[in-house]
Amino acid sequence: MARIDLDLAHSYRPDPQSDEDYALMPLKFTFDDGGAYALLGPSGCGKTTLLNCISGLLRPSHGTISFDGRDVTAATPQARNIAQVFQFPVIYDTMTVGENLAFPLRNRGVSAAQVKERVGRVAEMLDLSSALDRRASGLAADAKQKISLGRGLVRQDVSAILFDEPLTVIDPHLKWQLRRKLKEIHHEFRLTLIYVTHDQTEALTFAEQVLVMSRGKAVQVGSADALFERPEHTFVGNFIGSPGMNFLAGHWRDGAIEIAGRRYMPELAPATAQALQAAGTFKVGVRPEYLRLAASTDPQAVPVRVERAQDIGTYWLVTATLRDGGDSGAGEASIVRGRLGAEAAALRAGETVWLSAFNRHTCYYVNEELVA
């Protein structure tokens, strides 16, 4: 395995003039040896471009890539000793499952005994042991993709294993099983794994560190807990979570936070209060999970008009609009979503309820960035 150091940017245009010309904005990051990482973001955000730069399929237009301190910017994928698993199965249909798994090892002159031992171990991990003698051509798409995963995992000498949305063709139930298998394999062998996905569940359950990307830029890097609890940008707050974070327009007036014409005085760290006062206008971010039904007398609660309450099974998803309590009554209504308990079953569309919005989980954003 290898430590991978990136200091690069990439544009598909020969003479980029603005940020819009870059598929990858300047990025400086290190993938530690033996770490499990995910590149997470919507389609077109630069995830696959970054992965292809790491693998050597694409040379970055600016900057360098190093493996264990060795500059490999101009090196081929073969010279980098990378294993890559793509979105759709890449296997030999004319070979058996066992032959497919063994091919990367035999191609490198590994002894027959070692090939047999390694193939058997990987096949067992991926539940392919019973299919080793079957031709790959007759297998379903999800089984073929398991072979692709196995071909990436079978080698022990690779610098890193790169996954480009490898579970796209996999049945949803099998996805959960394979994510768990990949975690087990990582914990056992401490491989350097980099996993590209637009699915937050895949990223947050698989990786130790998640790099969230938007429009070619790395917006935040952190653990699943950090991304959920303290998103450093409103994009991360909205992208992570189901549903995403609520953002309420706030103003600082006379030593208090004003939302929809009402004043609130939550406990704030001195630095946070100073930043909000200096900004004047900002956003208050609160996760749907941390909203609670409250009494109208609760000083931390905001009044909302219920639009609908849906029974999701393990919780009720309540969608509401924030009522403007200002003198004019004007202004655009904000949509607020809460994940509530069984008490939400009694809510009816059109009624006004109060939601406690200020607590230790509440975040504050100035110019879309988190105020520490």
C-alpha positions in Angstrom: 0.0 0.0 0.0 1.1 3.6 -0.4 0.7 7.1 1.0 -0.7 9.3 -1.8 0.0 13.0 -1.8 -2.0 15.3 -4.1 -1.2 18.9 -5.0 -3.1 19.4 -8.3 -5.8 21.0 -10.3 -7.2 19.9 -13.7 -8.8 21.6 -16.6 -9.9 20.0 -19.8 -9.3 23.3 -21.6 -5.8 24.2 -22.7 -5.9 27.8 -21.4 -8.4 28.0 -18.5 -9.5 31.6 -17.8 -11.8 31.2 -14.8 -12.9 28.7 -12.1 -15.7 27.5 -14.4 -13.0 26.1 -16.7 -11.7 23.7 -14.1 -13.0 20.2 -13.6 -10.9 20.1 -10.4 -10.1 23.2 -8.4 -6.7 23.4 -6.7 -6.6 20.6 -4.2 -3.9 19.6 -1.7 -4.7 16.4 0.2 -3.0 13.2 1.5 -4.5 9.7 1.5 -2.6 7.9 4.3 -1.3 4.5 3.8 -3.9 1.9 4.8 -6.8 4.4 5.1 -10.3 4.0 3.8 -11.6 7.1 2.0 -14.7 8.1 0.0 -15.1 10.8 -2.6 -18.7 11.9 -2.2 -20.7 14.4 -4.3 -23.3 14.8 -7.0 -22.8 13.9 -10.6 -20.3 16.2 -12.4 -18.6 17.4 -9.3 -15.1 16.0 -10.2 -15.0 12.7 -8.3 -14.1 10.5 -11.2 -11.7 13.1 -12.7 -9.8 13.0 -9.4 -9.9 9.2 -9.2 -8.5 9.0 -12.8 -5.7 11.4 -11.9 -4.8 9.2 -9.0 -4.9 6.0 -11.1 -2.9 7.5 -14.0 -5.7 7.3 -16.6 -5.6 11.1 -16.7 -2.6 13.4 -16.1 -3.6 16.6 -14.2 -3.1 19.8 -16.1 -1.5 21.4 -13.0 0.5 20.1 -10.1 1.8 16.7 -8.9 0.9 13.3 -7.5 3.3 11.4 -5.3 3.2 7.8 -4.0 5.3 7.4 -0.8 7.2 10.5 -1.7 7.9 9.4 -5.3 6.6 11.7 -8.1 4.3 9.6 -10.3 2.5 12.4 -12.1 3.7 11.2 -15.5 3.7 7.5 -14.6 1.3 5.0 -16.2 -1.3 3.1 -14.2 0.9 0.0 -14.5 3.9 1.8 -13.1 1.8 3.1 -10.2 0.6 -0.5 -9.4 -3.0 0.5 -9.0 -6.1 -1.7 -9.0 -9.3 -0.1 -10.1 -12.8 -1.3 -10.0 -15.2 0.5 -12.4 -18.9 1.2 -12.3 -19.8 -1.7 -14.6 -18.2 -5.2 -14.6 -14.9 -5.6 -16.3 -14.2 -9.3 -16.6 -13.4 -12.1 -19.1 -16.7 -13.8 -20.0 -14.9 -16.8 -21.5 -13.1 -17.6 -18.3 -14.5 -19.2 -15.1 -15.0 -17.2 -12.0 -11.8 -18.7 -10.5 -9.8 -17.9 -13.6 -10.9 -14.3 -13.6 -9.9 -13.9 -10.0 -6.5 -15.6 -10.6 -5.7 -13.7 -13.8 -4.1 -10.6 -12.1 -1.9 -12.9 -10.0 -0.8 -15.3 -12.8 -0.1 -12.3 -15.0 2.5 -11.2 -12.4 4.1 -14.7 -12.1 2.7 -15.5 -8.6 3.2 -19.2 -7.8 0.3 -21.6 -8.3 0.1 -22.3 -4.5 -0.2 -18.6 -3.7 -2.7 -18.1 -6.4 -4.9 -20.9 -5.1 -4.7 -19.7 -1.5 -5.4 -16.1 -2.4 -8.2 -16.8 -4.8 -9.9 -19.1 -2.3 -9.7 -16.5 0.4 -11.1 -13.7 -1.7 -13.9 -15.9 -3.1 -14.9 -16.9 0.4 -15.1 -13.2 1.4 -17.3 -12.4 -1.5 -19.4 -15.6 -1.3 -18.1 -16.8 -4.7 -16.6 -20.1 -3.5 -19.5 -22.2 -4.9 -19.2 -20.5 -8.4 -15.4 -20.8 -8.9 -15.8 -23.4 -11.7 -18.7 -21.6 -13.5 -18.2 -19.5 -16.6 -18.6 -15.8 -16.0 -20.8 -15.3 -19.1 -23.7 -17.1 -17.5 -23.8 -15.0 -14.3 -26.1 -12.1 -13.4 -24.7 -8.5 -13.5 -24.4 -8.3 -9.7 -22.4 -11.6 -9.6 -20.1 -10.3 -12.4 -19.5 -7.1 -10.4 -18.5 -9.2 -7.4 -15.9 -10.8 -9.6 -14.6 -7.3 -10.6 -14.4 -6.4 -6.9 -12.5 -9.7 -6.3 -10.1 -9.0 -9.1 -9.2 -5.7 -7.4 -8.9 -7.2 -4.0 -6.9 -10.4 -4.9 -3.6 -8.6 -5.3 -1.7 -7.8 -2.1 1.1 -5.8 -3.6 -1.0 -2.8 -5.0 -0.3 0.8 -4.0 -4.1 1.4 -3.6 -7.5 0.0 -4.8 -9.8 2.6 -6.4 -13.5 2.0 -6.7 -15.6 4.1 -9.1 -19.2 3.7 -8.0 -18.8 -0.1 -8.0 -22.2 -1.0 -6.6 -24.4 0.7 -9.2 -25.6 -2.6 -10.7 -25.9 -4.4 -7.4 -29.2 -5.3 -5.8 -30.0 -2.9 -2.8 -29.9 -5.7 -0.2 -26.6 -7.1 -1.7 -25.1 -3.5 -1.6 -25.4 -3.6 2.2 -23.7 -7.0 2.4 -20.9 -5.9 0.1 -20.3 -2.6 2.0 -19.9 -4.7 5.1 -17.6 -7.1 3.4 -15.4 -4.3 2.1 -15.1 -2.9 5.6 -14.2 -6.3 7.0 -11.5 -6.7 4.2 -10.1 -3.3 5.0 -9.9 -3.9 8.7 -8.1 -7.3 8.1 -5.6 -6.2 5.4 -5.4 -2.4 6.0 -5.5 -1.7 2.3 -5.5 1.9 1.0 -9.0 2.1 -0.4 -10.5 5.2 -2.3 -14.2 4.8 -3.1 -16.1 7.2 -5.4 -19.9 7.5 -4.9 -22.8 9.9 -5.0 -24.6 7.8 -2.4 -24.1 9.3 1.1 -25.0 6.0 2.8 -22.3 4.1 0.9 -19.7 6.8 1.7 -20.6 7.2 5.4 -20.9 3.5 6.2 -17.7 2.5 4.3 -15.1 5.2 4.8 -13.1 6.4 7.7 -12.7 9.8 6.1 -15.1 11.3 3.5 -14.1 14.0 1.1 -17.2 15.9 0.0 -16.9 17.6 -3.4 -19.0 20.2 -5.2 -18.3 21.8 -8.6 -14.7 20.5 -8.7 -13.9 21.7 -5.2 -13.2 19.7 -2.0 -15.7 21.4 0.4 -15.0 19.3 3.6 -13.1 16.3 4.7 -14.1 14.5 7.8 -15.6 11.5 9.6 -19.3 10.6 9.2 -20.0 12.1 12.6 -18.2 15.4 11.8 -20.0 15.8 8.5 -23.4 15.3 10.1 -22.9 17.2 13.3 -20.7 20.1 12.1 -21.0 20.6 8.3 -18.5 23.3 7.4 -20.5 24.5 4.5 -24.2 24.8 3.8 -23.7 22.5 0.8 -22.5 19.7 3.1 -25.4 20.3 5.5 -27.9 20.0 2.7 -26.2 17.1 0.9 -25.6 15.0 4.0 -28.7 13.7 5.8 -32.1 12.5 4.8 -33.6 15.0 4.6 -30.8 17.6 4.7 -30.2 20.3 7.2 -32.8 23.1 7.6 -31.5 26.7 7.0 -33.4 29.6 8.6 -32.6 33.2 7.6 -31.3 35.0 10.7 -30.5 38.6 11.5 -28.6 40.1 14.4 -30.5 42.9 16.1 -30.0 44.5 19.5 -28.0 41.6 20.9 -30.3 38.8 19.8 -31.0 36.5 16.8 -34.1 37.5 14.8 -35.9 34.8 12.7 -39.1 35.6 10.9 -39.6 38.7 13.0 -39.1 37.0 16.4 -36.2 37.4 18.8 -34.2 34.5 20.2 -31.3 34.5 22.7 -29.7 31.1 22.6 -26.5 30.3 24.4 -23.6 31.3 22.0 -19.9 31.1 22.4 -18.4 34.7 22.5 -16.6 34.2 19.2 -19.8 33.0 17.5 -21.8 35.9 18.8 -19.2 38.3 17.6 -19.1 36.8 14.1 -22.9 36.9 13.8 -23.0 40.5 15.0 -20.3 41.5 12.5 -22.1 39.7 9.6 -25.6 41.1 10.5 -27.3 38.4 8.3 -26.6 34.7 8.4 -28.2 31.3 8.3 -29.2 29.1 11.3 -28.8 25.4 10.5 -30.6 22.7 12.4 -30.9 19.0 11.5 -34.5 17.6 11.1 -33.4 15.0 13.8 -32.9 17.7 16.4 -36.2 19.6 16.0 -38.7 18.9 18.7 -42.3 19.8 19.3 -42.5 22.5 22.0 -44.9 24.7 23.8 -45.6 28.2 22.4 -44.0 29.6 25.6 -40.6 27.9 24.8 -38.1 30.8 24.2 -36.1 28.6 21.8 -39.1 27.5 19.6 -40.2 28.8 16.2 -43.8 28.7 15.0 -44.5 26.8 11.8 -47.5 25.9 9.7 -47.8 22.1 9.1 -48.1 21.2 5.4 -48.1 17.4 5.9 -47.0 14.7 8.2 -45.9 11.3 6.7 -45.5 8.1 8.6 -42.1 6.7 7.4 -42.2 3.7 9.8 -39.4 4.4 12.3 -40.3 8.2 12.4 -42.7 10.8 11.2 -41.5 13.3 8.6 -43.2 16.6 9.1 -43.0 19.3 6.4 -43.9 22.8 7.5 -43.4 26.4 6.5 -41.9 29.0 8.8 -44.5 31.7 9.6 -43.3 35.3 9.3 -44.1 37.1 12.5 -42.9 40.5 11.2 -45.0 43.6 11.0 -45.4 43.5 7.3 -46.1 39.7 7.1 -44.1 39.8 3.9 -41.2 37.7 2.8 -40.6 34.2 1.3 -41.7 31.3 3.5 -39.0 28.8 4.5 -39.6 25.1 4.3 -38.8 23.3 7.5 -38.6 19.5 7.8 -38.5 17.5 11.1 -38.0 13.9 11.9 -40.3 13.5 14.9 -41.7 10.7 17.0 -45.2 9.2 17.4 -46.5 12.5 18.8 -46.5 13.8 15.2 -49.3 11.4 14.3 -51.8 13.9 15.8 -50.6 16.8 13.6 -52.9 18.1 10.8 -52.2 20.2 7.7 -52.8 23.8 8.3 -52.3 23.9 12.1 -49.6 25.9 13.8 -47.1 24.2 16.0 -43.9 25.2 17.7 -40.6 23.6 17.1 -37.6 23.9 19.4 -34.8 24.9 17.1 -31.9 26.1 19.3 -29.8 23.5 21.1 -26.2 22.3 21.2 -26.5 20.8 17.7 -27.5 24.1 16.0 -25.0 25.5 13.5 -24.5 29.1 12.3 -23.3 30.1 8.8 -22.0 33.3 7.4 -21.5 33.5 3.6 -22.4 29.8 3.5 -19.5 28.8 5.8 -19.7 27.5 9.4 -19.0 30.0 12.2 -16.7 28.1 14.6 
